[in-house]
Amino acid sequence: MNLLQELIESIWQPGVNRGLLYSIHATFGALFFTNLAVFILLPNWSVFAMIVLSVVLYLTLLWFIKEADLMNTNEECGDDDADSSQRKGDKNNKKKE
């Protein structure tokens, strides 16, 4: 399966597949190197700020994807804390009745 097909299929699939993750890496890599080239050619603090912002955004996006994947994995395994607390609440409600 090629990258473009995986990217299009990721629209209808939950989570992040390999094609979407590869596209995120490629896009932010191109953004970083473009900003770096502009900074080397025309050193300016605003361009440096854009480099820092793009790196922080990239790292934040990767962290969010990792945490969302971890949350989906926990839900599939049945380790959902909200579900267990809801069940405890149901037991307490039954005792009151």
PyRosetta script that sets phi, psi and omega in degrees:
from pyrosetta import init, pose_from_sequence

init()
pose = pose_from_sequence("MNLLQELIESIWQPGVNRGLLYSIHATFGALFFTNLAVFILLPNWSVFAMIVLSVVLYLTLLWFIKEADLMNTNEECGDDDADSSQRKGDKNNKKKE")
pose.set_psi(1, 131.6)
pose.set_omega(1, -177.7)
pose.set_phi(2, -85.0)
pose.set_psi(2, 169.4)
pose.set_omega(2, -173.8)
pose.set_phi(3, -63.9)
pose.set_psi(3, -42.7)
pose.set_omega(3, -179.1)
pose.set_phi(4, -63.5)
pose.set_psi(4, -40.5)
pose.set_omega(4, 178.6)
pose.set_phi(5, -65.3)
pose.set_psi(5, -42.0)
pose.set_omega(5, 177.7)
pose.set_phi(6, -64.6)
pose.set_psi(6, -36.8)
pose.set_omega(6, 179.3)
pose.set_phi(7, -66.0)
pose.set_psi(7, -41.6)
pose.set_omega(7, 178.6)
pose.set_phi(8, -68.6)
pose.set_psi(8, -40.1)
pose.set_omega(8, 179.4)
pose.set_phi(9, -67.6)
pose.set_psi(9, -24.7)
pose.set_omega(9, -179.4)
pose.set_phi(10, -67.5)
pose.set_psi(10, -16.0)
pose.set_omega(10, 177.7)
pose.set_phi(11, -64.6)
pose.set_psi(11, -37.8)
pose.set_omega(11, -175.5)
pose.set_phi(12, -99.0)
pose.set_psi(12, -0.4)
pose.set_omega(12, -179.8)
pose.set_phi(13, -105.0)
pose.set_psi(13, 140.7)
pose.set_omega(13, 175.5)
pose.set_phi(14, -72.3)
pose.set_psi(14, 149.2)
pose.set_omega(14, 177.9)
pose.set_phi(15, 83.5)
pose.set_psi(15, -165.6)
pose.set_omega(15, -177.0)
pose.set_phi(16, -118.5)
pose.set_psi(16, 123.2)
pose.set_omega(16, 177.6)
pose.set_phi(17, -96.9)
pose.set_psi(17, 178.9)
pose.set_omega(17, -175.5)
pose.set_phi(18, -62.0)
pose.set_psi(18, -38.7)
pose.set_omega(18, -178.9)
pose.set_phi(19, -64.9)
pose.set_psi(19, -42.4)
pose.set_omega(19, 179.1)
pose.set_phi(20, -68.2)
pose.set_psi(20, -40.9)
pose.set_omega(20, 179.2)
pose.set_phi(21, -65.1)
pose.set_psi(21, -41.4)
pose.set_omega(21, 177.0)
pose.set_phi(22, -63.0)
pose.set_psi(22, -39.5)
pose.set_omega(22, 178.8)
pose.set_phi(23, -65.7)
pose.set_psi(23, -38.4)
pose.set_omega(23, 177.0)
pose.set_phi(24, -62.8)
pose.set_psi(24, -45.7)
pose.set_omega(24, 179.1)
pose.set_phi(25, -61.5)
pose.set_psi(25, -45.0)
pose.set_omega(25, -178.3)
pose.set_phi(26, -65.2)
pose.set_psi(26, -41.8)
pose.set_omega(26, -178.9)
pose.set_phi(27, -65.1)
pose.set_psi(27, -47.9)
pose.set_omega(27, -179.9)
pose.set_phi(28, -71.1)
pose.set_psi(28, -30.6)
pose.set_omega(28, 174.0)
pose.set_phi(29, -63.5)
pose.set_psi(29, -44.7)
pose.set_omega(29, 177.8)
pose.set_phi(30, -64.1)
pose.set_psi(30, -40.6)
pose.set_omega(30, 178.2)
pose.set_phi(31, -62.8)
pose.set_psi(31, -44.9)
pose.set_omega(31, -179.2)
pose.set_phi(32, -63.1)
pose.set_psi(32, -47.2)
pose.set_omega(32, -178.0)
pose.set_phi(33, -69.7)
pose.set_psi(33, -31.5)
pose.set_omega(33, 174.8)
pose.set_phi(34, -66.7)
pose.set_psi(34, -46.1)
pose.set_omega(34, 177.2)
pose.set_phi(35, -62.6)
pose.set_psi(35, -38.7)
pose.set_omega(35, 178.8)
pose.set_phi(36, -65.3)
pose.set_psi(36, -41.4)
pose.set_omega(36, 178.4)
pose.set_phi(37, -63.8)
pose.set_psi(37, -42.3)
pose.set_omega(37, 177.8)
pose.set_phi(38, -64.5)
pose.set_psi(38, -38.9)
pose.set_omega(38, 179.4)
pose.set_phi(39, -66.1)
pose.set_psi(39, -37.8)
pose.set_omega(39, 178.9)
pose.set_phi(40, -68.8)
pose.set_psi(40, -41.4)
pose.set_omega(40, -179.1)
pose.set_phi(41, -74.6)
pose.set_psi(41, -42.0)
pose.set_omega(41, -177.6)
pose.set_phi(42, -130.9)
pose.set_psi(42, 80.2)
pose.set_omega(42, -177.5)
pose.set_phi(43, -59.3)
pose.set_psi(43, 123.1)
pose.set_omega(43, -177.9)
pose.set_phi(44, -152.2)
pose.set_psi(44, 143.7)
pose.set_omega(44, -179.1)
pose.set_phi(45, -67.1)
pose.set_psi(45, -30.3)
pose.set_omega(45, 179.2)
pose.set_phi(46, -68.4)
pose.set_psi(46, -35.4)
pose.set_omega(46, 176.8)
pose.set_phi(47, -69.6)
pose.set_psi(47, -39.1)
pose.set_omega(47, 175.9)
pose.set_phi(48, -61.5)
pose.set_psi(48, -40.2)
pose.set_omega(48, 177.3)
pose.set_phi(49, -63.1)
pose.set_psi(49, -37.8)
pose.set_omega(49, 177.9)
pose.set_phi(50, -65.9)
pose.set_psi(50, -36.1)
pose.set_omega(50, 176.5)
pose.set_phi(51, -63.2)
pose.set_psi(51, -47.3)
pose.set_omega(51, -179.5)
pose.set_phi(52, -62.4)
pose.set_psi(52, -44.6)
pose.set_omega(52, 179.7)
pose.set_phi(53, -63.1)
pose.set_psi(53, -40.3)
pose.set_omega(53, -179.6)
pose.set_phi(54, -67.8)
pose.set_psi(54, -37.4)
pose.set_omega(54, 177.8)
pose.set_phi(55, -67.6)
pose.set_psi(55, -43.3)
pose.set_omega(55, 179.2)
pose.set_phi(56, -64.5)
pose.set_psi(56, -41.8)
pose.set_omega(56, 178.0)
pose.set_phi(57, -63.0)
pose.set_psi(57, -41.9)
pose.set_omega(57, 179.4)
pose.set_phi(58, -62.8)
pose.set_psi(58, -47.4)
pose.set_omega(58, 179.9)
pose.set_phi(59, -65.5)
pose.set_psi(59, -37.6)
pose.set_omega(59, 177.8)
pose.set_phi(60, -65.9)
pose.set_psi(60, -40.3)
pose.set_omega(60, 178.5)
pose.set_phi(61, -64.8)
pose.set_psi(61, -42.5)
pose.set_omega(61, 177.4)
pose.set_phi(62, -63.8)
pose.set_psi(62, -40.0)
pose.set_omega(62, 177.8)
pose.set_phi(63, -62.7)
pose.set_psi(63, -44.1)
pose.set_omega(63, -179.3)
pose.set_phi(64, -63.4)
pose.set_psi(64, -41.8)
pose.set_omega(64, 178.8)
pose.set_phi(65, -63.1)
pose.set_psi(65, -42.4)
pose.set_omega(65, 179.3)
pose.set_phi(66, -63.0)
pose.set_psi(66, -44.6)
pose.set_omega(66, -179.4)
pose.set_phi(67, -67.7)
pose.set_psi(67, -38.3)
pose.set_omega(67, 177.9)
pose.set_phi(68, -65.9)
pose.set_psi(68, -39.1)
pose.set_omega(68, 177.4)
pose.set_phi(69, -66.3)
pose.set_psi(69, -39.1)
pose.set_omega(69, 177.7)
pose.set_phi(70, -64.9)
pose.set_psi(70, -39.3)
pose.set_omega(70, 178.5)
pose.set_phi(71, -65.8)
pose.set_psi(71, -41.6)
pose.set_omega(71, 177.8)
pose.set_phi(72, -65.1)
pose.set_psi(72, -38.1)
pose.set_omega(72, 178.3)
pose.set_phi(73, -64.5)
pose.set_psi(73, -42.1)
pose.set_omega(73, 178.8)
pose.set_phi(74, -65.4)
pose.set_psi(74, -37.5)
pose.set_omega(74, 178.7)
pose.set_phi(75, -67.0)
pose.set_psi(75, -36.9)
pose.set_omega(75, 179.0)
pose.set_phi(76, -68.6)
pose.set_psi(76, -31.7)
pose.set_omega(76, -179.4)
pose.set_phi(77, -83.1)
pose.set_psi(77, -11.2)
pose.set_omega(77, -179.5)
pose.set_phi(78, 85.9)
pose.set_psi(78, 20.5)
pose.set_omega(78, -179.6)
pose.set_phi(79, -96.7)
pose.set_psi(79, 32.1)
pose.set_omega(79, -176.2)
pose.set_phi(80, -79.8)
pose.set_psi(80, 116.4)
pose.set_omega(80, -178.8)
pose.set_phi(81, -66.9)
pose.set_psi(81, -36.5)
pose.set_omega(81, -179.5)
pose.set_phi(82, -64.7)
pose.set_psi(82, -37.0)
pose.set_omega(82, -179.8)
pose.set_phi(83, -67.0)
pose.set_psi(83, -41.8)
pose.set_omega(83, -178.8)
pose.set_phi(84, -70.0)
pose.set_psi(84, -36.5)
pose.set_omega(84, 178.2)
pose.set_phi(85, -70.0)
pose.set_psi(85, -30.8)
pose.set_omega(85, 177.3)
pose.set_phi(86, -67.4)
pose.set_psi(86, -39.9)
pose.set_omega(86, 178.2)
pose.set_phi(87, -64.7)
pose.set_psi(87, -37.8)
pose.set_omega(87, 177.3)
pose.set_phi(88, -64.1)
pose.set_psi(88, -38.9)
pose.set_omega(88, 177.9)
pose.set_phi(89, -64.2)
pose.set_psi(89, -38.1)
pose.set_omega(89, 177.6)
pose.set_phi(90, -64.2)
pose.set_psi(90, -39.2)
pose.set_omega(90, 179.2)
pose.set_phi(91, -66.0)
pose.set_psi(91, -41.0)
pose.set_omega(91, 179.1)
pose.set_phi(92, -64.9)
pose.set_psi(92, -38.3)
pose.set_omega(92, 178.5)
pose.set_phi(93, -65.7)
pose.set_psi(93, -37.0)
pose.set_omega(93, 179.8)
pose.set_phi(94, -68.1)
pose.set_psi(94, -35.8)
pose.set_omega(94, -179.9)
pose.set_phi(95, -67.0)
pose.set_psi(95, -34.9)
pose.set_omega(95, -179.5)
pose.set_phi(96, -69.2)
pose.set_psi(96, -29.5)
pose.set_omega(96, -178.0)
pose.set_phi(97, -77.6)
pose.dump_pdb("model.pdb")
